[in-house]
């Protein structure tokens, strides 16, 4: 009997994840480098990415706000990406938490003509200094993490393209 329940739950989970893969919506084009304008002269580009796999169903509809040096940039929905060009300098990027607050940030030095990739991801709160969760309470939160350019380039075409924000 337990085996049947596990099989049914696994099948349902697979169907839900398949449905979530299309969360960007049929009207949202995916990111193709050919459609992205070049970086403005003297500026640096930062890409903000959020994948489609989030283990907690309660956060999938949540679009956390991204901040730069404490000022809001834009919210980022599930399975999307966008960019913004910045003047060269040092910036502190943070993301709105969902649940537990965190001091997590990505400090980035931007040079002219460069591209930086930041991934908004759902992380275990114990990685941010909170005690490990028990089985009945899972206090996780969002973090904004640097992504290697090679990984980001492969990841971009899987996301809905929101353009410049």
N, C-alpha and C positions, 0 to 999 in steps of 0.2 A: 504494500500500500504506500509506504514512504517513497519507494522508487517511482511510482506513478505520479505522486505529487511533485517530486523533483523534476521529472520529465515534463510535466505540464508547466511548472514554473519556469524551467529553462526555455521551453518553447515560447511562452508568453514574453519572457524577457527578451528573447531574440526578436520577436515581432515588434516589441516596443522600441528596441534599439534601431531596427530597420526604419521604423516610422520616424524616429528622431533624426535620422540621417538626412531627411528632407526638410528639416525645420527651417532652413533659410527661405523656404517657400519657392514655388515654381516661378514666381515673378522676379526673384533675386538672382541675377547672374553670378556665376562663380568668378573668382579672381584670375584673370589672364594678364600676364605681364605686358602683352601687346596693347592692352587698353588703358594701361596706367601711364599718365603723363610723366615726363622726366622730372627729376628733382630741380627745383628752381635754383638758379645760380647762387652760390654762397650759402645755401641752406643744407640741412641734413634731414633725412626722412626717417620717421619712426612708424613702423607697422604695428598695429594692435590686433591680435588674433585671439579668437575663442573657439575652441573645438566643439564638436557635437556630442562627445561622450562625457556625461556627467553622471556619476553613480547615484546621486541623490535626486530623486524626482522633484522634490520641493524647490530646487534651485534652477531647474531647467528653464522656467519662464522668467526668472529674475534676470534683469539686464543691469549688472553692476556699473556704476559710474567710474570712469577712469579719471585720475587727477594728475596734474603735472605741477610740481611745486605748490601744492595745495589748491590750485584752481581747477575746476571741472573742465574736462576735455569733451567727453561724450560717453553715453552708455554703450555697452557692447552686448548685443543679444547673442544667444546661443548659435553656434555654427556660422559666424560671420567674421569679417576682418575689414579694417579700414586703415588709412594712413593720415599722418599730419606732418607737414614740413615745419622744422624749427630752425631758428638761428643757432649757430654753433655755441656751445657752452655746456655746462653741467646741469643736469635736470634730475629731479627726484620724482619718479613715477610710483603712484599707489593706486589701489583699487578699493572700491567700497566693499566692506566685509558683509557677509551674510551670516548673521549669528554672532560669533565671537569677534571682537575687535582685534586687530593685529597691528604691530608696528612694522610689518614687512613692507619693504620698498625696494625698487630697483633704481640705483643711482647710475646714471649713464652720462659719459662725456661724449658729446656729439661734435664731430668734425665736418666741415663742408664736404658735400658730395657723398657722404656715407649713408648707409641704410642700416637701421637697427630694428630688431624684431622682438616684440614683447608679447608673451603669451599669458592671457588671463585664464587661470586654472583653479579648479577646486582642489584644495589641499587639506591634508589631515592637520588639525590644529596642534597636535603634538610637535609637528615640524616647526611651529611658530612659537614654541615655548610653553604651551599648555600641557598639563598632565595627560597621559594617555586616556582615551575614552573607554568607558565600560561598554558592554555589548548592547545595553539598552539606551545609551545616549551617545550620539556621535557628533560632537561639536566641531565640525569642520568649517572652513571659511574659504574665501577667494584670496589668491595671491597673484602678483604680476611678476613674471619671471622672464629673464632673457632667454632667447632661443637662438641656437646656432643658425647662421644663414643657410647652410645646406639643408637643414631640416625644415626651416621656414619655407624655402623655395619649393620643396616637395609638398608642403602642407597647404600653401596658398590656394592652389586650384581646387581644393576640396571645400572651400568656404564661400559663403555668400559675400559678394563684394558690395560694400557700402560707400566706396569712394573716399574722398577727402572729407574729414570732419574737423 
